Amino acid sequence: MRNLKMLVPTLLGAALSACMVGPDHIRPVVSTPAAFGTQLAPATQDSVKSAEPAVAEFWNSFGDPQLSRLIELALVANHDLRIALANVDRAEALLGGAKFDALPVVSADAEARDARASADQLPRVGRADRDGKSYRSGINASWELDLFGRVRRTIEAQRAETAANTADLAATQVVVVGEVARSYADLRGLQERLRVARENADNQRDTLHLVDVRFEAGRGTEFDTSRARAQLESTRSRIPALEAAIAVDLHRLAVLTGQTPDALVEEFGRARALPTLPATIDEGTPGDLLRRRPDIASAEQRLHAATARIGIATADLFPRFTLGGLLGTQAIDSSALFERDSETRFVALGVDWSFLDIGHVRARIAASDASARGELARYEQTVLHALEETENALTRYVHALAEDEHLGRAADDSTRAASLARTRFDAGATDLFEVLDAERTRLQAQDALAVARTQSVTRAIDVYTALAGGWPTQLPAREGIAGRNPG
């Protein structure tokens, strides 16, 4: 007993100064270019220093209060975000449990027993002597002495998993914000295309009416009437498909904001202009991207957790020491339970060593090492995908702006041509074919322009989301708990 008492302080000191086996996590070094291969237009670059950083709440730069309101609503009500937040809470709870493993486990118990042995058990003892009562109470404690860092590596791994889940939440926020913004831009673009189709249908209906009047006056042919009517019906056929697509976007936006599909039909069903493009977008550098993208942060934290698990497996190569103890009382009479001579106690040192199962231990170490190599490859792949996504978004945005500019001029010219063709037709200087062709060209050009302008806004949104721009500070509300910032 005396030797054990001398050993306990020694073990406690060793536990406090113990090392951790296994490799320590080191942030991987990934080479990135100094700048993105696709740069913004020179005019934009001249003023890029005045642009707000890409991490700002980018949706406000589009100058559309309805878009901003939808995104703010989605940030507190979207169900994907609520699921991601629950995952963060779960990881934090598991981290709290892992931290308790580093502390002594204390429990208390008590027992009162009234027993009688049978005559067969005690054949030469009187009946009264076969009766027995006993009372016991005590406090038990056990503590794993973390000499080789198994518990600390477990805490390290769970802390990294918690950070990864927090980064996943941020990544989900960026995805949700991007989807809301794209769906809203698509909605406004479709409403513009519907306006163009209806306006052209009205113009073509007027043309058909004029042709009918000329035909009744003997100045036209049935062929002209049929051709004009066919073009009008062809234009009208666009309208139902556009109306259906608008309804689909309205349903999508409602669900993204945590509402039933019909919730936004009345308010957002009325046409509004597309959001205006931001004056400048600061794309930063690839190095900025690595620090900003939450999916990269998540991949790094999961690599960290996998590295720590190598240490957990490696610790099984070494003995596991557990210090246990009991302080209690025991008596045959409840009145004597807390008397001086009724006390009981013991202190024990347990040793558990899996050296006889070395094959399984080394297999677990090899498996953990393979998992860490896989997470490293996943991290490097995530970085490459982030760079690829950003390069593609910048390229598409620059070319979408150029396409928008050309189609804008084409729409203006086709509108003037249609007007001139109608004037020439009224004056008898040309035939109906020229009018119908000009009106068809105008419809195609105006529709293409509406598509291009929608695409320009969408490409700008893609740039922001690729840059992880607009990291939201809001979180969906917990059940009965207000949302909070994970940082």
Buried (B, 14 or more C-beta within 10 A) or exposed (E): EEEEEEEBEEBEEEBEEBEBBBEEBEEEEBEBEEEBEBEBEEEBBEEBEEBBEBBBBBBBBBEBEBBBEBBBBBBBBBEBBBEBBBBBBEBBEBBEEBBEBBEEEEEEEEEEEEEEEEEEEEEEEEEEEBEEEBBBBBEBBBBBBBBBBBBBBBBBBBBBBBBBBBBBBBBBBBBBBBBBBBBBBBBBBBBBBBBBBBBBBEBBBEBBEBBBEBBEEEEBEEEBBEBBBEBBEEBBEBBEEBBEBBBBBBBBBBBBBBBEBEBBEEEBEEEBEBBEBBEBBBBBEBEBBBEBBBBBBBBBBBBBBBBBBBBBBBBBBBBBBBBBBBBBBBBEEEEBBEEEEBBEEEBEBEEEEBEEEEEEBBEBBEEBBEBBEEBBEBBBEBBEBBBEBBBBBBBBBBBBBEBBEEBBEBBEEBBEBBEBBBEBBEEEEBEBEBBBBBBBBBBBBBBBBBBBBBBBBBBBBBBBBBBBBBBBEBBBBEEEEEBEEBE
